[in-house]
């Protein structure tokens, strides 16, 4: 081993087991802080020989099922992104954060298909599908993967491409991390160096009709504009900017790839909807793309899930308003992401990302600093029931908040299309019959179907 092998009580063990999500954590018997791909293979073989549960963590943003008493592989030291501008690709090591890939790519006028936060691990984001800032123009990040270097649960290293391992290549893109440990991957980049982007912030009480404006506005948008709207209540504390303290606020986030003048024309109906508390929508270099959502960079406790919907009609708007209301039980941040466009297109090489017919995604997140887990789960179930008539499923990247007993927020049955879930389950049974890899939702097969 080139890296460190730690057990409870060793210096660095507790730090290595912690991550961005602080409400739940892994409690392994062995922590392996890998320094090379060979370390990953050794750790997997160790777990396989002893039939120990195995989990992988880079940043700890998407922790869903904590692993107790097993082996935790910490890939955070495996970093680096090497860009080939001629092929518009980047080779990304397992622990590399999105921001590092952005920095490497933008030197050549290129960009990855990253999401709202530049602090997350790139590999985990892509394995879950990857819903990016420019998703309506370019599709899911998983659609643009060229290859993976992995270690399968039998301890073997494999190079996974559409030609060498077509079934595993299909599954890894959108199937999560339950089939193999990724040590590196090659992804496609896009020719984007600047955006017309930012956010419009409204006092919800002064512009109560904004969701209705947004619902009509997204009906006619070109693919080049990807947007979202979120509602949340800010506490009246000094840490919050003065303009937002104690307010119930609606944020509209904009990312437009095209002529800024055209972008300003497209955004004009939102600006005309009412007075803003702030307006940061302007031309920006892609290196500043993280400022559009300015997701919090500090670790904290949260519980969240999401619902992919076939439409965003008046009844959905009303359900969202009620769930996000300041007086609603269980503090919730509601985020509606506009889908469609290239997200509906089948990728050149098929993958496991499903529900491509969804029109929007409603993401609900409950910070647990001032809300109990029971309150949060009850509030989430209430919103899920209200949205049930329009739900088509969930998106893997935004299902998080695990139980120590291995349960998750919701179940895996609606993350994938039924046929894809069965296909993933069969591959899981073949590659990992002992169910060693348990760090993400596992695609269980229907009991009525025999393998």
C-alpha positions as CSV (number, residue, x, y, z in Angstrom):
1,X,0.0,0.0,0.0
2,X,1.3,3.4,-0.9
3,X,-1.6,5.1,1.0
4,X,-2.5,4.9,4.7
5,X,-4.5,2.1,6.3
6,X,-6.3,3.4,9.5
7,X,-8.5,1.9,12.1
8,X,-10.6,3.5,14.8
9,X,-8.4,5.5,17.2
10,X,-5.7,6.2,14.7
11,X,-4.8,9.8,13.9
12,X,-6.7,10.9,10.9
13,X,-9.3,8.2,11.0
14,X,-12.3,10.4,12.1
15,X,-11.3,13.1,9.6
16,X,-11.1,10.5,6.8
17,X,-14.6,9.1,7.6
18,X,-16.2,12.6,7.6
19,X,-17.5,14.4,4.6
20,X,-19.6,17.3,3.4
21,X,-22.8,15.5,4.7
22,X,-22.5,15.6,8.5
23,X,-25.9,14.1,9.4
24,X,-24.7,10.6,8.5
25,X,-21.2,9.2,8.3
26,X,-19.5,6.0,7.6
27,X,-18.3,3.9,10.6
28,X,-15.9,1.4,9.0
29,X,-13.5,-0.9,10.8
30,X,-10.8,0.0,8.2
31,X,-10.2,3.3,6.4
32,X,-8.0,3.1,3.3
33,X,-6.7,6.5,2.2
34,X,-5.6,5.4,-1.3
35,X,-2.6,7.0,-3.0
36,X,-2.8,5.0,-6.3
37,X,-5.2,2.9,-8.3
38,X,-3.2,-0.2,-7.1
39,X,-4.3,0.7,-3.5
40,X,-7.9,0.6,-4.6
41,X,-7.5,-2.9,-6.0
42,X,-5.8,-4.1,-2.8
43,X,-8.5,-2.6,-0.6
44,X,-11.2,-4.2,-2.7
45,X,-9.5,-7.6,-2.5
46,X,-9.1,-7.3,1.3
47,X,-12.9,-6.6,1.6
48,X,-13.8,-9.4,-0.8
49,X,-11.7,-12.0,0.9
50,X,-13.4,-11.2,4.2
51,X,-16.8,-10.5,2.8
52,X,-16.9,-7.1,4.4
53,X,-19.1,-4.3,3.2
54,X,-17.3,-1.8,1.1
55,X,-17.9,1.9,0.4
56,X,-16.1,4.7,-1.5
57,X,-15.9,8.4,-0.6
58,X,-14.3,11.3,-2.3
59,X,-16.0,14.4,-0.8
60,X,-19.0,12.9,1.0
61,X,-21.6,15.1,-0.7
62,X,-23.9,12.2,-1.8
63,X,-23.7,9.8,1.1
64,X,-26.8,7.6,1.0
65,X,-26.1,4.4,2.8
66,X,-23.4,4.6,5.5
67,X,-21.2,1.5,5.7
68,X,-20.7,0.1,9.2
69,X,-18.0,-2.3,10.3
70,X,-16.5,-2.7,6.8
71,X,-13.9,-1.0,4.6
72,X,-14.1,2.7,3.5
73,X,-12.0,3.7,0.5
74,X,-11.1,7.4,0.6
75,X,-10.2,8.5,-2.9
76,X,-9.7,12.2,-2.0
77,X,-5.9,12.0,-2.6
78,X,-6.4,10.7,-6.2
79,X,-6.7,14.1,-7.9
80,X,-5.9,15.6,-11.2
81,X,-7.5,16.5,-14.5
82,X,-5.5,16.3,-17.7
83,X,-7.0,18.0,-20.8
84,X,-6.5,17.0,-24.4
85,X,-7.7,20.1,-26.3
86,X,-7.4,18.3,-29.7
87,X,-10.0,15.7,-28.7
88,X,-11.9,17.9,-26.3
89,X,-11.5,15.4,-23.5
90,X,-10.3,15.3,-19.9
91,X,-8.9,12.4,-17.9
92,X,-10.1,12.9,-14.4
93,X,-8.8,11.0,-11.3
94,X,-11.2,9.5,-8.8
95,X,-11.0,12.2,-6.1
96,X,-11.0,15.3,-8.3
97,X,-13.5,18.0,-7.5
98,X,-15.5,19.6,-10.2
99,X,-13.8,23.0,-9.7
100,X,-10.4,21.5,-10.6
101,X,-11.8,20.1,-13.9
102,X,-13.3,23.5,-14.7
103,X,-10.0,25.2,-14.1
104,X,-8.1,22.7,-16.2
105,X,-10.6,22.9,-19.1
106,X,-11.1,26.6,-19.3
107,X,-7.4,27.2,-20.1
108,X,-8.3,25.8,-23.5
109,X,-11.6,27.5,-24.0
110,X,-13.4,24.3,-23.0
111,X,-15.7,23.3,-20.1
112,X,-17.0,20.2,-18.5
113,X,-20.8,19.6,-18.1
114,X,-20.7,20.3,-14.4
115,X,-23.5,21.1,-12.0
116,X,-24.4,23.9,-9.7
117,X,-21.6,23.1,-7.1
118,X,-17.9,23.1,-8.1
119,X,-17.0,21.5,-4.7
120,X,-18.5,18.0,-5.4
121,X,-16.5,15.0,-6.6
122,X,-16.6,14.7,-10.4
123,X,-16.8,10.9,-10.5
124,X,-19.8,10.6,-8.2
125,X,-21.6,13.4,-10.0
126,X,-21.1,11.6,-13.4
127,X,-22.0,8.2,-12.1
128,X,-25.3,9.6,-10.9
129,X,-26.1,11.1,-14.3
130,X,-24.9,14.6,-13.9
131,X,-27.5,17.4,-14.3
132,X,-25.4,20.3,-15.4
133,X,-25.6,24.1,-15.7
134,X,-26.0,23.7,-19.5
135,X,-27.9,20.5,-19.5
136,X,-30.7,21.6,-21.8
137,X,-28.1,22.3,-24.5
138,X,-25.7,19.4,-24.1
139,X,-27.6,16.7,-22.1
140,X,-26.5,14.7,-19.0
141,X,-22.8,14.6,-18.1
142,X,-23.1,10.8,-18.2
143,X,-23.9,11.0,-21.9
144,X,-20.4,12.4,-22.6
145,X,-18.2,9.8,-20.9
146,X,-15.6,8.1,-23.1
147,X,-14.1,5.5,-20.7
148,X,-13.7,4.4,-17.1
149,X,-10.8,2.8,-15.2
150,X,-12.4,0.7,-12.5
151,X,-11.8,-2.1,-9.9
152,X,-14.7,-4.5,-9.9
153,X,-15.8,-6.3,-6.6
154,X,-13.6,-9.3,-7.4
155,X,-10.5,-7.0,-7.2
156,X,-9.8,-6.9,-10.9
157,X,-8.8,-3.7,-12.7
158,X,-10.6,-3.1,-15.9
159,X,-10.7,-0.5,-18.7
160,X,-14.3,0.1,-19.5
161,X,-15.3,1.4,-22.9
162,X,-18.3,0.8,-25.2
163,X,-16.2,-1.8,-27.0
164,X,-14.4,-3.6,-24.2
165,X,-17.1,-3.8,-21.6
166,X,-20.4,-2.6,-23.2
167,X,-22.7,-3.7,-20.4
168,X,-20.7,-2.2,-17.6
169,X,-20.1,0.9,-19.6
170,X,-23.9,1.3,-20.0
171,X,-24.5,0.7,-16.3
172,X,-21.9,3.0,-14.8
173,X,-23.3,6.0,-16.6
174,X,-26.3,6.8,-14.5
175,X,-26.3,3.5,-12.5
176,X,-24.3,4.9,-9.6
177,X,-21.3,3.4,-7.8
178,X,-22.7,0.0,-6.8
179,X,-21.0,-2.0,-9.5
180,X,-17.3,-1.0,-9.4
181,X,-14.9,1.5,-7.9
182,X,-13.9,4.1,-10.4
183,X,-10.2,5.1,-10.2
184,X,-10.3,7.4,-13.3
185,X,-12.5,8.4,-16.2
186,X,-12.2,10.2,-19.5
187,X,-15.0,12.7,-20.2
188,X,-15.9,14.8,-23.2
189,X,-15.7,18.6,-22.9
190,X,-17.7,21.4,-24.7
191,X,-16.5,24.5,-26.4
192,X,-17.8,27.1,-23.8
193,X,-15.6,29.8,-22.4
194,X,-18.3,32.4,-21.3
195,X,-21.9,32.4,-20.1
196,X,-24.6,34.9,-19.7
197,X,-25.6,33.8,-16.3
198,X,-26.3,34.6,-12.7
199,X,-29.4,34.9,-10.5
200,X,-32.4,37.1,-10.0
201,X,-33.5,37.3,-6.3
202,X,-37.0,38.4,-5.4
203,X,-38.8,39.0,-2.1
204,X,-41.6,36.4,-2.5
205,X,-44.1,38.5,-0.6
206,X,-43.7,41.4,-3.0
207,X,-43.7,39.1,-6.1
208,X,-46.0,36.3,-5.1
209,X,-46.9,35.5,-8.8
210,X,-43.3,34.8,-9.8
211,X,-43.7,31.0,-10.0
212,X,-46.6,31.5,-12.4
213,X,-44.4,33.8,-14.5
214,X,-41.6,31.3,-14.5
215,X,-44.0,28.5,-15.5
216,X,-45.1,30.4,-18.6
217,X,-41.6,31.7,-19.3
218,X,-40.0,28.2,-19.6
219,X,-42.5,27.1,-22.2
220,X,-40.8,28.9,-25.0
221,X,-37.1,28.9,-24.1
222,X,-34.4,27.7,-26.5
223,X,-32.1,24.8,-25.6
224,X,-29.3,27.2,-25.0
225,X,-30.9,28.4,-21.8
226,X,-31.0,26.2,-18.7
227,X,-32.6,27.6,-15.5
228,X,-34.1,26.8,-12.2
229,X,-36.1,28.6,-9.5
230,X,-35.8,28.0,-5.7
231,X,-37.7,29.2,-2.7
232,X,-36.4,29.4,0.8
233,X,-36.7,31.4,4.0
234,X,-33.6,33.1,5.4
235,X,-33.2,33.4,9.2
236,X,-32.8,36.9,10.7
237,X,-29.1,36.4,11.8
238,X,-25.9,38.4,11.1
239,X,-24.4,35.7,8.9
240,X,-27.1,36.4,6.3
241,X,-26.8,39.4,4.0
242,X,-28.8,42.3,5.2
243,X,-31.1,42.4,2.1
244,X,-32.1,38.7,2.7
245,X,-32.4,38.5,6.5
246,X,-35.8,37.3,7.7
247,X,-37.2,37.2,4.2
248,X,-38.9,34.4,2.2
249,X,-37.0,34.6,-1.0
250,X,-37.3,33.3,-4.6
251,X,-34.1,32.8,-6.6
252,X,-34.1,32.3,-10.4
253,X,-30.8,30.9,-11.7
254,X,-29.8,31.5,-15.3
255,X,-27.2,29.9,-17.5
256,X,-27.3,30.9,-21.2
257,X,-24.8,29.9,-23.8
258,X,-25.1,32.4,-26.6
259,X,-25.2,36.1,-27.6
260,X,-25.6,38.1,-24.4
261,X,-28.0,40.4,-26.1
262,X,-30.2,37.5,-26.9
263,X,-29.8,36.3,-23.3
264,X,-31.0,39.7,-22.0
265,X,-34.1,39.5,-24.3
266,X,-34.9,36.1,-22.9
267,X,-34.5,37.1,-19.3
268,X,-36.5,40.4,-19.7
269,X,-39.9,38.9,-18.8
270,X,-38.5,37.8,-15.4
271,X,-37.0,41.2,-14.8
272,X,-40.4,42.7,-15.6
273,X,-42.2,40.4,-13.1
274,X,-41.4,42.7,-10.2
275,X,-38.7,44.4,-8.1
276,X,-35.6,42.3,-7.4
277,X,-33.5,42.2,-4.2
278,X,-30.5,41.6,-6.4
279,X,-29.7,40.9,-10.1
280,X,-26.3,39.3,-10.9
281,X,-27.2,38.0,-14.4
282,X,-24.4,39.2,-16.8
283,X,-21.6,37.9,-18.9
284,X,-19.2,35.8,-16.9
285,X,-16.2,33.7,-17.7
286,X,-16.9,30.0,-17.2
287,X,-14.5,29.9,-14.3
288,X,-17.1,31.8,-12.3
289,X,-19.9,29.4,-13.0
290,X,-20.1,28.3,-9.4
291,X,-21.3,31.8,-8.5
292,X,-24.7,31.2,-10.2
293,X,-26.0,29.0,-7.4
294,X,-23.3,29.8,-4.8
295,X,-24.0,26.5,-3.0
296,X,-22.7,26.6,0.6
297,X,-19.1,25.3,0.7
298,X,-19.1,24.3,4.4
299,X,-20.1,20.8,5.6
300,X,-23.5,20.6,7.2
301,X,-26.4,18.2,8.0
302,X,-29.2,17.8,5.5
303,X,-31.9,15.5,4.2
304,X,-33.2,15.6,0.7
305,X,-34.9,13.9,-2.2
306,X,-36.4,14.9,-5.6
307,X,-39.3,14.3,-7.9
308,X,-39.1,14.2,-11.7
309,X,-42.4,15.5,-13.1
310,X,-44.0,15.1,-16.6
311,X,-45.4,18.7,-16.3
312,X,-45.1,21.9,-14.3
313,X,-48.7,23.0,-14.1
314,X,-50.7,25.3,-11.8
315,X,-51.4,22.4,-9.3
316,X,-47.7,21.7,-9.1
317,X,-47.0,25.4,-8.5
318,X,-49.5,25.5,-5.7
319,X,-48.0,22.4,-4.0
320,X,-44.6,23.9,-4.2
321,X,-45.8,27.2,-2.7
322,X,-47.4,25.4,0.2
323,X,-44.3,23.2,0.9
324,X,-42.0,26.2,0.8
325,X,-44.2,28.5,2.9
326,X,-42.3,30.0,5.9
327,X,-45.0,28.6,8.2
328,X,-45.0,25.0,6.8
329,X,-43.7,22.4,9.2
330,X,-40.2,21.2,8.6
331,X,-38.0,23.8,7.0
332,X,-37.6,23.1,3.3
333,X,-35.7,24.5,0.4
334,X,-37.5,23.8,-2.8
335,X,-35.6,23.9,-6.1
336,X,-37.4,23.5,-9.5
337,X,-35.1,22.7,-12.4
338,X,-36.3,23.0,-15.9
339,X,-35.5,19.9,-18.0
340,X,-36.3,19.1,-21.6
341,X,-34.1,20.1,-24.5
342,X,-31.1,17.9,-25.0
343,X,-32.0,16.0,-21.9
344,X,-34.8,14.3,-23.8
345,X,-32.4,13.1,-26.6
346,X,-31.0,9.6,-26.5
347,X,-27.2,9.6,-26.1
348,X,-25.0,8.3,-28.9
349,X,-24.2,5.3,-26.7
350,X,-27.1,4.3,-24.5
351,X,-26.8,4.5,-20.7
352,X,-28.8,3.9,-17.5
353,X,-30.1,7.5,-17.1
354,X,-33.8,7.3,-17.2
355,X,-37.0,9.4,-17.1
356,X,-35.8,11.5,-20.1
357,X,-39.4,12.5,-20.8
358,X,-39.6,14.5,-17.5
359,X,-40.3,18.2,-17.9
360,X,-39.0,19.4,-14.6
361,X,-37.3,18.2,-11.4
362,X,-38.5,19.4,-8.0
363,X,-35.7,19.0,-5.5
364,X,-36.5,19.3,-1.8
365,X,-33.7,19.8,0.8
366,X,-34.1,20.2,4.6
367,X,-31.2,21.5,6.6
368,X,-31.2,19.6,9.9
369,X,-29.7,22.4,12.0
370,X,-33.1,23.7,13.0
371,X,-35.4,20.8,11.8
372,X,-35.6,17.3,13.2
373,X,-35.2,14.4,10.8
374,X,-38.7,13.2,11.6
375,X,-40.1,16.6,10.7
376,X,-38.2,16.7,7.5
377,X,-39.2,13.3,6.4
378,X,-42.9,14.0,7.2
379,X,-42.7,17.2,5.1
380,X,-41.0,15.4,2.2
381,X,-43.7,12.7,2.2
382,X,-46.4,15.4,2.2
383,X,-44.9,17.0,-0.9
384,X,-44.4,13.7,-2.6
385,X,-48.1,12.8,-2.1
386,X,-49.1,16.2,-3.5
387,X,-46.9,15.7,-6.6
388,X,-47.8,12.0,-7.1
389,X,-50.2,12.5,-10.1
390,X,-47.3,14.0,-12.2
391,X,-44.3,12.0,-10.9
392,X,-42.3,9.8,-13.3
393,X,-39.5,9.0,-10.8
394,X,-36.4,10.3,-9.1
395,X,-32.9,11.4,-10.2
396,X,-30.1,9.6,-8.6
397,X,-27.8,12.6,-7.9
398,X,-30.3,14.2,-5.7
399,X,-31.4,11.3,-3.5
400,X,-29.4,11.6,-0.2
401,X,-29.8,11.3,3.5
402,X,-29.2,7.7,4.7
403,X,-30.1,5.7,7.8
404,X,-27.4,3.9,9.8
405,X,-29.4,0.7,9.2
406,X,-28.9,1.0,5.4
407,X,-32.2,2.5,4.5
408,X,-32.6,5.6,2.3
409,X,-34.9,8.5,1.7
410,X,-37.4,6.8,-0.6
411,X,-36.5,3.6,-2.4
412,X,-34.6,2.7,-5.5
413,X,-37.6,1.4,-7.4
414,X,-38.3,4.7,-9.2
415,X,-34.8,5.9,-9.8
416,X,-34.5,3.9,-13.0
417,X,-36.9,2.8,-15.7
418,X,-38.3,-0.7,-14.8
419,X,-36.4,-2.5,-17.6
420,X,-33.2,-0.7,-16.7
421,X,-33.5,-1.4,-13.0
422,X,-33.9,-5.1,-13.8
423,X,-30.9,-4.9,-16.2
424,X,-28.8,-3.2,-13.4
425,X,-29.9,-5.8,-10.9
426,X,-28.8,-8.7,-13.1
427,X,-25.4,-7.1,-13.6
428,X,-25.1,-6.4,-9.9
429,X,-25.9,-10.1,-9.2
430,X,-23.2,-11.1,-11.7
431,X,-20.4,-8.7,-10.7
432,X,-21.1,-8.4,-7.0
433,X,-23.1,-11.4,-5.8
434,X,-22.0,-10.8,-2.2
435,X,-23.2,-7.2,-2.3
436,X,-19.9,-5.7,-1.2
437,X,-20.5,-2.3,-2.7
438,X,-23.3,-0.7,-0.7
439,X,-22.6,3.0,-0.7
440,X,-25.4,3.9,-3.2
441,X,-28.9,2.9,-3.9
442,X,-28.9,-0.7,-5.2
443,X,-31.2,-1.6,-8.1
444,X,-33.1,-4.5,-6.6
445,X,-35.0,-6.7,-9.1
446,X,-38.7,-7.3,-8.8
447,X,-39.3,-10.5,-6.7
448,X,-41.7,-11.8,-9.4
449,X,-38.9,-11.9,-12.0
450,X,-36.3,-14.7,-12.0
451,X,-32.8,-14.0,-13.1
